[in-house]
Amino acid sequence: MTELLQTAFNRLSQLPPERQDALAREILADLEDEDRWDATFSRSGALLDRLADEAEMEITSGTTRPGDPGHETV
């Protein structure tokens, strides 16, 4: 455990139990959220790589045309 984290835990341990539990729930929720984002990005990496390769091939082959990303072209 880092020194900073130990300092934070020491201060937290001085709080009333209900406040400790509330902060613990927040920390755990943040960690779970980070885990979900990591899992989402790890699963989408191959798809994003494939889409980037397709876009690069379209640009190289000249099948793309300039446009305004804010407006659909037909």
C-alpha positions in Angstrom: 0.0 0.0 0.0 1.3 3.4 -0.8 2.0 6.0 1.8 -0.7 8.3 0.5 -3.3 5.6 0.5 -2.3 4.6 4.1 -2.7 8.3 5.1 -6.2 8.4 3.5 -7.2 5.1 5.3 -5.9 6.5 8.6 -8.0 9.6 8.2 -11.1 7.6 7.1 -10.8 5.3 10.1 -11.4 8.3 12.4 -14.8 9.0 10.8 -18.1 7.6 12.1 -18.9 4.0 10.9 -21.8 5.2 8.6 -19.5 7.7 6.9 -16.8 5.1 6.5 -19.3 2.7 4.9 -20.6 5.5 2.6 -17.1 6.3 1.4 -16.3 2.6 1.0 -19.3 2.1 -1.2 -18.2 5.1 -3.4 -14.7 3.7 -3.7 -15.9 0.2 -4.6 -18.4 1.6 -7.1 -15.6 3.6 -8.8 -13.4 0.5 -8.9 -16.2 -1.6 -10.5 -16.9 1.2 -13.0 -13.2 1.2 -14.0 -13.3 -2.6 -14.4 -16.4 -2.3 -16.7 -14.7 0.4 -18.8 -11.5 -1.7 -19.1 -13.5 -4.8 -20.1 -15.5 -2.8 -22.6 -12.4 -1.3 -24.3 -10.6 -4.6 -24.3 -13.5 -6.2 -26.1 -13.9 -3.3 -28.6 -10.2 -3.0 -29.5 -10.3 -5.6 -32.3 -13.4 -4.0 -33.8 -11.9 -0.5 -33.6 -8.8 -1.8 -35.3 -10.8 -3.4 -38.1 -12.9 -0.2 -38.6 -9.7 1.9 -38.7 -8.2 -0.5 -41.3 -11.3 -0.3 -43.4 -11.3 3.5 -43.3 -7.7 3.6 -44.3 -8.3 1.3 -47.2 -11.2 3.5 -48.4 -9.1 6.6 -48.2 -6.2 5.0 -50.0 -8.5 3.6 -52.7 -10.2 7.0 -53.2 -13.7 5.7 -52.4 -14.2 8.4 -49.8 -15.3 12.0 -50.4 -15.1 15.1 -48.2 -18.1 15.8 -46.1 -19.4 17.5 -43.0 -19.5 15.0 -40.2 -22.4 17.0 -38.7 -24.6 16.4 -41.8 -25.4 13.2 -43.6 -24.7 13.1 -47.3 -26.6 11.0 -49.7 
